[in-house]
Amino acid sequence: MAQQKWQVDGPRIIEVGDAQERVAALQVAIVGGHVGVVTHDDSPVARLEVAEVEGPPLTVSWDGRTLRVLHGKDATDSVIAALRRLIEEPGRHRAEVSLSMPAHARTTISTVSASVVAGGLRAGLTVNTVSGEVALHDVSGRTKLNTVSGAAECVGLDGDVKLNTVSGAITVQDSRIGAAKLNTVSGEITLDLRNGRATLASNSVSGDVTVRAPYTGYAVAATSATGQVVVDGRLLAKGRSPGTLTDGDGSLQISANSVSGSVVVLRAAASGPPTPQDAPPNGDRAGRPDHGDQGEHTAYPQDRPAGTHPHDGLSTGDAGDHTAYPQEPSA
């Protein structure tokens, strides 16, 4: 079909898609305001509701497969180029948009300061923002989140994740994640997982990384110059050479590098019988710590005292603190 295009400078509702031309992808790029995305399974139609527009009109386009909602974007611009141009232009640029999408539409949302709320997506999600707050819930597939200073709260993710932040805090709760790549400068990243079998790679300058999962064992390789690395109550010696800690079946595998940020791994109680993903191989049960681990500084009891979960007031000590339970800075 020929591409359809609308210029929207005020409140308006647009619907696209049908049984022959299903909406397979969504791209949204705005500067300020708000983007909300919900999903449905009973229709191939996507519904866009624009509540407010300030500055240039929104350009909405539909090519029979992809729905694009872009603030002032020309056809020849890339999304990033359009946002950069809008930032440099004088005046206020703001839009309030809500979308109801088929659940399996691949979705990318980019903003400068606009907040993002999205949920119910089943084909993954990419969110890019400078300072906008992000709230994601019930998202399946690969999730990518890039933020400079905007905080992000994610609940009910299911799939692999890639989280990048400069100073914004990212919290992931009640999620099932197979593989995660975490990169932070000074922002804190917290993962609270439902599954104990996962592979995590973390890089941090001064931001703290906390992982809580119902693992039956772990294999941790970490390097930290002045930050603390604590795994299930065991403190890894500081230094520039990689140290390792292992236990049980190694179901939770973590590779971590930091300069002054701390890495804390906590054992959560299992919420139910293990799934095939979480079950230890060959029916093995979690073993006791291997006393031949390299880089171990000292040992502490496996069970942590009450109130040491990151959401129960855990805080981070200074770079020279040798306590086994670093505390997270208060908000």
N, C-alpha and C positions, 0 to 999 in steps of 0.2 A: 504494500500500500504506500501511497505518497505520505510523506511526513506531515503531521499536523502540528501547528504551533499556535500558541496563544500568548499575548502580552497581558499580564494581569497587574493592575495597579490599585486594586481594592478588593473587598470581599467578593468571593466567587467560588462556585463548586464546579469541578470538572471530573467527568468519569471517562475512562478509556478501557479498552480491552473487551473481548467477548470469547465465545467458545473456540473460534477459529484463530484469534490473535490474543493469546494469553500474555499477561504481563510477566515477563521473565526476569526483569531487572529494574532497579530504581536507583537514580542518582539525584542527590539533593546537595546544593551548595548555596549557603546564604551567609551573610555577615553576622548581624545581630538578630535577636528575637527568639524564636522557639521552633523546634521541629519535633513533631510527635508522630510515631508510626505504630499502628496496631495491625493485626492480621485477621484474615478470615479464611475458611476452607470451603465455603458454600458457593463461591462465585469466582469466575476468572477476571472480574472487573476490578480495577483500581479506582478509588475515589479520593480526590484531592479537594480539601477545603481550605481556602485561603481566608483568614480572618482579618488580616491587616498587612499593609505594605507601606513602607516609608522609603523615600529615595527612588531609584530607578524601578521600573516595573519588573516583576518576575517574568522570566521566559520559561514557559512550559512547553515541552515538545514530546511527541509520541510517534515512534517509527514502526509500530506494530510489534515491538518486542521490549523496548526500553522506554520507561517514563523518566523524563528529566525535569527537575524543578531547580532553576538556577537564577540567582539574583543579578539581573542586568547582563547576563552572559551573552556574548556574540557567538555565532556559530563557529568562528575560527579560533576562539579562545579555548585554552585548556581550563579546567576547573580552578587550578591553583592560580593561573594567570588572571582569571576573572576576579577572584577574591583579592588578589594583590592590587589590581587596578581599582577596585571598589574602595579598598582601604585608603589608597592614595588620593582618591577624589574627595573634595570637600562635601560636607553634608552628612545627614544621618541615613544609615542604611539598615533597615530592620524589616523583618517579615515574620508573621505568625502563620505556620502551616501545619495541617494535620492530614495524615494519609491513612487510609485503610487499604491494605495490600493483600494479594494472595500470599499465603504463608511461605511458599517456596520461591519467592522472588529474591534474587541476589541484590543486596542493598548496600549502598555506599553513601554516607552522610558526611559532609565537610562544612565546618562553620569556623568563624573567627571567635565571636563571643556568644553566639546563640546557644541556648541549652538544647539538649537532645534527650528525648525519652523514647525508647523503642522496645518492643517485646513481641514474642510469638513467632519470630522469624525462624525458618527451618533450613535455609540454604546459606547460613553464615551472614556476617555483618562486618563492615569496616566503618569505623568512626574516626574522623580527624578533626581536632579542634585546637584552638590556641588557648582560650580561657573559658570556654563554655563548660558548664556542668553537664555531666553525662549520667543517665540512669538506664541500665539495660536489664531486662528480665526475660527469662524463659527463651533463650536463644540457642538454637542447635546449629551445628556446623562450625566452621572456622571463624573465630572472632578476632578481629584486629582492632586495637585501640591505640591511637596516638594522641597525646595531649602535651601541651607545654605547661600550663599552670592550672588548667581546669581539673577539678576533682571528679572522680568517677566511682559510681556504686553499681556493682553487677551482681545479680542474683539469678541462680538457676541456669547457668551456662552449661552446655553439654557439647564437648568437642575440644579441639585444640585451640589455644589462645596465643596471641602475641601482644604484649603490653609494653608500650614505650611511653615514658614520662620524663619531663625535666624536673618540675617541682610539684606537680599535682599529685595528690594522693589517689591511689587506685585500690579499691577493696572488692574482692570477689568472694561471695558467700554461697553456701549450699549448692556447690557446682560439681560437676563430674568432668574432669579435664584429663585427657590422655597425655598431652604434651604441652608444655608452656615455655615460651621464651620471654624473659622479663628483663627490661633495661630501664634503669633510672639514674638520674643524676643526684637529686636530693629528695625527690618524692618518695613517700613510703608506699610499698606494695604489700598487700595482705591477701593470701589465698586461704580460704576455708573450704576444704574439699570433702565430698561425700565418698570418693574412691581413694583407696590406698595405693593402688598400682599406677604410677605416673612417672613421667620423665620431665624434669624441670632444669632449665638453664637460666642463670641469673647473673647480671652484670650491674654493679652499682658503684657510684662514687661515694656519696655520703648518705644516700637513702637506705632505710632499713627494709629488709625483706623478711616477712613472716609467713610460714606455711604450716597449716594445721590439717592433718589427714589421718584417717584410721588405718595406717599402714601396719603390715605384719613384719616389716623389716625395712632397712634402708641401706643405701650405698651413697655416701656423700663425699665429694671431692671439693675442697674449698680453699681459696687463698684470700687472706685479708691482711692488710698492712697493720691497721690499728683497730679495726672493728672486731666484734666478737662473733664467733660462730658456735651456736649451741644447738645440739641435736639430741632430742629426747633426754635432756638433762645433762648431757656430756659436753664439755667445753673443749673445743679444738684450739690448740696453741696458735697464737698469732704469729705471723711471719709472711714473707713473700714467697716461700716455697709451698706448693700445694700440700695439704694435709688430708687425710682420709679418715672416715668413721664408717664402720659397717655393722650391721646387726641383722639377724634372721635371714629371710629370703631375699633381701635387697629389693623389695617390691617398689619402694619409692627411691628413685634415682635422681640425685641433685648434683649439678655442677655449678658452683658459685664463685664469683670473683668480686671483691670489693676493696675499696681503699680504706674508708673509715666507717662505712655502713655496716650494721650488724645483720647476721642471718640467723634466724631462729626457726627451728623445726619442732613442732609439738605433735604428740600423739593424741588423736581424738578417739573417743569410744566408737566402736562400730555401730552403725544404726540398724543393722539387720544382717542376714546371711550374706556372705560375699557373692558378688556376681562373678561370672567366668573371668572378667577383666581383673578382678581383685583377688581371686583365689590364688594361694601360693602354689607353685608348680609341684606336681607329684604329691600333693597333699601335705607338704611340709608345714610344720608349725614354726612360728617365730622363735628364733633361738636367742641365746644370751649374747651380749657384746663379745666380739672377738678381741681378746686381750693383746693380739698382735697388731692392732690398728696403728697406723703411723700418724704422728702429729697430735695424739691425744694428750691433753695437758693434765686433766684430772677427771674423776668420775663422780657422778651424783646419782641419787636414787632415780629409778625409772619414773615413778609416779611424781608428778609435779604438784606442788601445793596449790590449794584452791586460790583462784583469782589471778593465775598467771597466764591465762589466755589473752591474746592481744586486745580483745574487746573487754577484758575485765581489768583494765588499768595497767597492762604490761607497758613498761617504758624502757627507754634505752639509756644506759649509763654513758659516761664519757669514754673517750678512746682508751684511757688507761685503766678502766674499771675491770677487774678480773672476776666479778661475780658471774655465776652461771646463768642468771636469769636477767638479761638486759631488759630495761624498760623502755617502752615506746614513749616518745615525747607527747605531752598532753596537747590536745587540739588547740 
